[in-house]
């Protein structure tokens, strides 16, 4: 067995070991370390349509454009 074969085997073992350790860390980490995601202000109600639907404006801050859609979900107001 040549030296390069030995180094290749050791490197493969290290890569596989680090992969398994990363998976165990991600899946077995305690839930208390998870921070809640705060909603971003990408959505804004700008108008009403026929007193049944909200006209919602959505923006992606990186694109600099607005998209509008109707939200006619059943609300108890």
DRENFIVO-69481 format. One record per atom (N, C-alpha, C): residue in three letters; y negated, z, x negated; atom name. Coordinates in steps of 0.2 Angstrom, whole numbers, padded with zeros to 4 digits. Atoms other than C-alpha are relative to their C-alpha. Example, Ala and Ser with C-alpha at 12.3 -4.5 7.8 and 13.67 -1.06 7.14 Angstrom:
! residues 2
<atom 'ala', <0006, 0000, -0004>, 'N'>,
<atom 'ala', <0022, 0039, -0062>, 'CA'>,
<atom 'ala', <-0006, 0000, -0004>, 'C'>,
<atom 'ser', <0006, -0001, 0004>, 'N'>,
<atom 'ser', <0005, 0036, -0068>, 'CA'>,
<atom 'ser', <-0005, 0003, 0004>, 'C'>,
! end
This chain:
! residues 77
<atom 'unk', <0006, 0000, -0004>, 'N'>,
<atom 'unk', <0000, 0000, 0000>, 'CA'>,
<atom 'unk', <-0006, 0000, -0005>, 'C'>,
<atom 'unk', <0006, 0001, 0004>, 'N'>,
<atom 'unk', <-0017, -0005, -0007>, 'CA'>,
<atom 'unk', <-0005, 0005, 0002>, 'C'>,
<atom 'unk', <0005, -0005, -0002>, 'N'>,
<atom 'unk', <-0032, 0006, -0007>, 'CA'>,
<atom 'unk', <-0004, -0002, 0006>, 'C'>,
<atom 'unk', <0004, 0002, -0005>, 'N'>,
<atom 'unk', <-0041, -0005, 0005>, 'CA'>,
<atom 'unk', <0004, 0001, 0007>, 'C'>,
<atom 'unk', <-0004, -0001, -0006>, 'N'>,
<atom 'unk', <-0027, -0003, 0018>, 'CA'>,
<atom 'unk', <0000, 0008, 0002>, 'C'>,
<atom 'unk', <0000, -0007, -0001>, 'N'>,
<atom 'unk', <-0028, 0016, 0015>, 'CA'>,
<atom 'unk', <-0007, 0002, 0004>, 'C'>,
<atom 'unk', <0006, -0001, -0002>, 'N'>,
<atom 'unk', <-0047, 0016, 0018>, 'CA'>,
<atom 'unk', <-0001, -0003, 0008>, 'C'>,
<atom 'unk', <0000, 0003, -0007>, 'N'>,
<atom 'unk', <-0045, 0004, 0034>, 'CA'>,
<atom 'unk', <0003, 0005, 0005>, 'C'>,
<atom 'unk', <-0004, -0005, -0004>, 'N'>,
<atom 'unk', <-0032, 0017, 0041>, 'CA'>,
<atom 'unk', <-0005, 0006, 0001>, 'C'>,
<atom 'unk', <0004, -0006, -0001>, 'N'>,
<atom 'unk', <-0044, 0032, 0038>, 'CA'>,
<atom 'unk', <-0006, -0002, 0004>, 'C'>,
<atom 'unk', <0006, 0001, -0004>, 'N'>,
<atom 'unk', <-0059, 0023, 0045>, 'CA'>,
<atom 'unk', <0002, -0001, 0007>, 'C'>,
<atom 'unk', <-0002, 0001, -0007>, 'N'>,
<atom 'unk', <-0049, 0018, 0061>, 'CA'>,
<atom 'unk', <0001, 0007, 0003>, 'C'>,
<atom 'unk', <-0002, -0007, -0003>, 'N'>,
<atom 'unk', <-0043, 0036, 0063>, 'CA'>,
<atom 'unk', <-0007, 0004, 0001>, 'C'>,
<atom 'unk', <0006, -0003, -0001>, 'N'>,
<atom 'unk', <-0061, 0042, 0061>, 'CA'>,
<atom 'unk', <-0003, -0003, 0006>, 'C'>,
<atom 'unk', <0003, 0003, -0006>, 'N'>,
<atom 'unk', <-0067, 0030, 0074>, 'CA'>,
<atom 'unk', <0003, 0002, 0006>, 'C'>,
<atom 'unk', <-0003, -0001, -0006>, 'N'>,
<atom 'unk', <-0054, 0033, 0086>, 'CA'>,
<atom 'unk', <-0001, 0008, 0002>, 'C'>,
<atom 'unk', <0001, -0007, -0001>, 'N'>,
<atom 'unk', <-0056, 0052, 0084>, 'CA'>,
<atom 'unk', <-0007, 0002, 0003>, 'C'>,
<atom 'unk', <0007, -0001, -0003>, 'N'>,
<atom 'unk', <-0075, 0051, 0087>, 'CA'>,
<atom 'unk', <0000, -0002, 0007>, 'C'>,
<atom 'unk', <0000, 0002, -0007>, 'N'>,
<atom 'unk', <-0072, 0041, 0102>, 'CA'>,
<atom 'unk', <0003, 0005, 0005>, 'C'>,
<atom 'unk', <-0003, -0005, -0004>, 'N'>,
<atom 'unk', <-0060, 0054, 0109>, 'CA'>,
<atom 'unk', <-0004, 0006, 0001>, 'C'>,
<atom 'unk', <0005, -0006, 0000>, 'N'>,
<atom 'unk', <-0072, 0068, 0105>, 'CA'>,
<atom 'unk', <-0006, -0001, 0004>, 'C'>,
<atom 'unk', <0005, 0002, -0004>, 'N'>,
<atom 'unk', <-0086, 0059, 0113>, 'CA'>,
<atom 'unk', <0002, 0000, 0008>, 'C'>,
<atom 'unk', <-0002, 0000, -0007>, 'N'>,
<atom 'unk', <-0076, 0056, 0129>, 'CA'>,
<atom 'unk', <0001, 0007, 0003>, 'C'>,
<atom 'unk', <-0001, -0007, -0002>, 'N'>,
<atom 'unk', <-0071, 0075, 0130>, 'CA'>,
<atom 'unk', <-0006, 0003, 0001>, 'C'>,
<atom 'unk', <0007, -0003, -0001>, 'N'>,
<atom 'unk', <-0089, 0080, 0127>, 'CA'>,
<atom 'unk', <-0003, -0002, 0007>, 'C'>,
<atom 'unk', <0003, 0003, -0006>, 'N'>,
<atom 'unk', <-0095, 0069, 0141>, 'CA'>,
<atom 'unk', <0003, 0003, 0007>, 'C'>,
<atom 'unk', <-0003, -0002, -0006>, 'N'>,
<atom 'unk', <-0082, 0073, 0154>, 'CA'>,
<atom 'unk', <0001, 0008, 0001>, 'C'>,
<atom 'unk', <-0002, -0008, -0001>, 'N'>,
<atom 'unk', <-0079, 0092, 0150>, 'CA'>,
<atom 'unk', <-0006, 0004, -0001>, 'C'>,
<atom 'unk', <0006, -0004, 0001>, 'N'>,
<atom 'unk', <-0097, 0097, 0147>, 'CA'>,
<atom 'unk', <-0002, 0004, 0006>, 'C'>,
<atom 'unk', <0001, -0004, -0006>, 'N'>,
<atom 'unk', <-0103, 0111, 0159>, 'CA'>,
<atom 'unk', <-0006, -0003, 0004>, 'C'>,
<atom 'unk', <0005, 0003, -0005>, 'N'>,
<atom 'unk', <-0113, 0106, 0174>, 'CA'>,
<atom 'unk', <-0007, 0003, -0001>, 'C'>,
<atom 'unk', <0006, -0003, 0000>, 'N'>,
<atom 'unk', <-0127, 0117, 0170>, 'CA'>,
<atom 'unk', <-0005, -0003, -0005>, 'C'>,
<atom 'unk', <0004, 0004, 0005>, 'N'>,
<atom 'unk', <-0133, 0106, 0156>, 'CA'>,
<atom 'unk', <-0003, -0006, 0003>, 'C'>,
<atom 'unk', <0002, 0006, -0004>, 'N'>,
<atom 'unk', <-0136, 0092, 0169>, 'CA'>,
<atom 'unk', <-0007, 0002, 0003>, 'C'>,
<atom 'unk', <0007, -0001, -0003>, 'N'>,
<atom 'unk', <-0155, 0091, 0173>, 'CA'>,
<atom 'unk', <-0001, -0004, 0006>, 'C'>,
<atom 'unk', <0001, 0004, -0006>, 'N'>,
<atom 'unk', <-0160, 0085, 0191>, 'CA'>,
<atom 'unk', <-0004, -0006, -0002>, 'C'>,
<atom 'unk', <0004, 0006, 0001>, 'N'>,
<atom 'unk', <-0167, 0068, 0191>, 'CA'>,
<atom 'unk', <-0006, 0000, 0005>, 'C'>,
<atom 'unk', <0006, 0000, -0004>, 'N'>,
<atom 'unk', <-0185, 0068, 0198>, 'CA'>,
<atom 'unk', <-0001, -0007, 0003>, 'C'>,
<atom 'unk', <0001, 0006, -0003>, 'N'>,
<atom 'unk', <-0189, 0054, 0210>, 'CA'>,
<atom 'unk', <-0006, -0003, -0003>, 'C'>,
<atom 'unk', <0006, 0003, 0003>, 'N'>,
<atom 'unk', <-0201, 0041, 0203>, 'CA'>,
<atom 'unk', <-0004, -0002, 0006>, 'C'>,
<atom 'unk', <0005, 0002, -0005>, 'N'>,
<atom 'unk', <-0216, 0036, 0213>, 'CA'>,
<atom 'unk', <0000, -0008, 0001>, 'C'>,
<atom 'unk', <0000, 0008, 0000>, 'N'>,
<atom 'unk', <-0210, 0017, 0214>, 'CA'>,
<atom 'unk', <-0001, -0002, 0008>, 'C'>,
<atom 'unk', <0000, 0001, -0007>, 'N'>,
<atom 'unk', <-0210, 0018, 0233>, 'CA'>,
<atom 'unk', <-0006, 0003, 0004>, 'C'>,
<atom 'unk', <0006, -0003, -0004>, 'N'>,
<atom 'unk', <-0225, 0020, 0245>, 'CA'>,
<atom 'unk', <0000, -0003, 0007>, 'C'>,
<atom 'unk', <0001, 0003, -0007>, 'N'>,
<atom 'unk', <-0227, 0018, 0264>, 'CA'>,
<atom 'unk', <-0007, -0002, 0001>, 'C'>,
<atom 'unk', <0007, 0002, -0001>, 'N'>,
<atom 'unk', <-0242, 0008, 0267>, 'CA'>,
<atom 'unk', <-0002, -0002, 0007>, 'C'>,
<atom 'unk', <0002, 0002, -0006>, 'N'>,
<atom 'unk', <-0242, 0003, 0285>, 'CA'>,
<atom 'unk', <0006, 0001, 0005>, 'C'>,
<atom 'unk', <-0005, 0000, -0005>, 'N'>,
<atom 'unk', <-0232, 0004, 0302>, 'CA'>,
<atom 'unk', <0001, -0007, 0003>, 'C'>,
<atom 'unk', <-0001, 0006, -0003>, 'N'>,
<atom 'unk', <-0224, -0011, 0310>, 'CA'>,
<atom 'unk', <0003, 0001, 0007>, 'C'>,
<atom 'unk', <-0002, -0001, -0008>, 'N'>,
<atom 'unk', <-0223, -0010, 0330>, 'CA'>,
<atom 'unk', <0002, 0007, 0001>, 'C'>,
<atom 'unk', <-0001, -0008, -0001>, 'N'>,
<atom 'unk', <-0223, 0009, 0329>, 'CA'>,
<atom 'unk', <0008, 0002, -0001>, 'C'>,
<atom 'unk', <-0007, -0002, 0001>, 'N'>,
<atom 'unk', <-0204, 0008, 0324>, 'CA'>,
<atom 'unk', <0002, 0000, -0007>, 'C'>,
<atom 'unk', <-0003, 0001, 0007>, 'N'>,
<atom 'unk', <-0203, 0003, 0306>, 'CA'>,
<atom 'unk', <-0006, 0002, -0005>, 'C'>,
<atom 'unk', <0005, -0001, 0005>, 'N'>,
<atom 'unk', <-0212, 0008, 0290>, 'CA'>,
<atom 'unk', <0000, -0006, -0005>, 'C'>,
<atom 'unk', <0001, 0005, 0006>, 'N'>,
<atom 'unk', <-0219, -0005, 0278>, 'CA'>,
<atom 'unk', <0000, 0003, -0006>, 'C'>,
<atom 'unk', <-0001, -0003, 0006>, 'N'>,
<atom 'unk', <-0214, 0000, 0261>, 'CA'>,
<atom 'unk', <-0002, -0004, -0006>, 'C'>,
<atom 'unk', <0002, 0004, 0006>, 'N'>,
<atom 'unk', <-0222, -0006, 0245>, 'CA'>,
<atom 'unk', <0004, 0003, -0006>, 'C'>,
<atom 'unk', <-0004, -0002, 0006>, 'N'>,
<atom 'unk', <-0210, -0006, 0230>, 'CA'>,
<atom 'unk', <-0003, -0003, -0006>, 'C'>,
<atom 'unk', <0002, 0003, 0006>, 'N'>,
<atom 'unk', <-0216, -0009, 0212>, 'CA'>,
<atom 'unk', <0004, 0002, -0006>, 'C'>,
<atom 'unk', <-0003, -0001, 0007>, 'N'>,
<atom 'unk', <-0208, -0010, 0195>, 'CA'>,
<atom 'unk', <-0006, 0001, -0005>, 'C'>,
<atom 'unk', <0006, -0001, 0004>, 'N'>,
<atom 'unk', <-0221, -0003, 0183>, 'CA'>,
<atom 'unk', <0000, -0005, -0006>, 'C'>,
<atom 'unk', <0000, 0004, 0006>, 'N'>,
<atom 'unk', <-0215, -0014, 0169>, 'CA'>,
<atom 'unk', <-0002, -0007, 0002>, 'C'>,
<atom 'unk', <0001, 0007, -0002>, 'N'>,
<atom 'unk', <-0217, -0030, 0179>, 'CA'>,
<atom 'unk', <-0007, -0002, 0003>, 'C'>,
<atom 'unk', <0007, 0000, -0002>, 'N'>,
<atom 'unk', <-0234, -0027, 0187>, 'CA'>,
<atom 'unk', <0000, -0005, 0007>, 'C'>,
<atom 'unk', <0000, 0004, -0006>, 'N'>,
<atom 'unk', <-0229, -0035, 0204>, 'CA'>,
<atom 'unk', <0002, 0005, 0006>, 'C'>,
<atom 'unk', <-0002, -0004, -0006>, 'N'>,
<atom 'unk', <-0227, -0028, 0222>, 'CA'>,
<atom 'unk', <0005, -0004, 0004>, 'C'>,
<atom 'unk', <-0004, 0003, -0005>, 'N'>,
<atom 'unk', <-0213, -0031, 0234>, 'CA'>,
<atom 'unk', <0000, 0004, 0006>, 'C'>,
<atom 'unk', <0001, -0004, -0006>, 'N'>,
<atom 'unk', <-0214, -0026, 0252>, 'CA'>,
<atom 'unk', <0007, -0001, 0004>, 'C'>,
<atom 'unk', <-0005, 0000, -0005>, 'N'>,
<atom 'unk', <-0200, -0022, 0265>, 'CA'>,
<atom 'unk', <-0001, 0005, 0005>, 'C'>,
<atom 'unk', <0000, -0004, -0006>, 'N'>,
<atom 'unk', <-0197, -0014, 0282>, 'CA'>,
<atom 'unk', <0006, 0005, -0001>, 'C'>,
<atom 'unk', <-0005, -0005, 0000>, 'N'>,
<atom 'unk', <-0188, 0002, 0283>, 'CA'>,
<atom 'unk', <0000, 0003, 0008>, 'C'>,
<atom 'unk', <-0001, -0002, -0007>, 'N'>,
<atom 'unk', <-0182, 0004, 0301>, 'CA'>,
<atom 'unk', <0006, 0005, 0002>, 'C'>,
<atom 'unk', <-0005, -0005, -0001>, 'N'>,
<atom 'unk', <-0170, 0018, 0299>, 'CA'>,
<atom 'unk', <-0002, 0005, 0006>, 'C'>,
<atom 'unk', <0001, -0004, -0005>, 'N'>,
<atom 'unk', <-0168, 0030, 0313>, 'CA'>,
<atom 'unk', <-0003, 0007, -0002>, 'C'>,
<atom 'unk', <0003, -0006, 0002>, 'N'>,
<atom 'unk', <-0180, 0044, 0311>, 'CA'>,
<atom 'unk', <-0002, 0004, 0006>, 'C'>,
<atom 'unk', <0002, -0004, -0005>, 'N'>,
<atom 'unk', <-0183, 0059, 0321>, 'CA'>,
<atom 'unk', <-0007, 0003, -0001>, 'C'>,
<atom 'unk', <0007, -0003, 0001>, 'N'>,
<atom 'unk', <-0202, 0061, 0322>, 'CA'>,
<atom 'unk', <-0002, 0003, 0007>, 'C'>,
! end
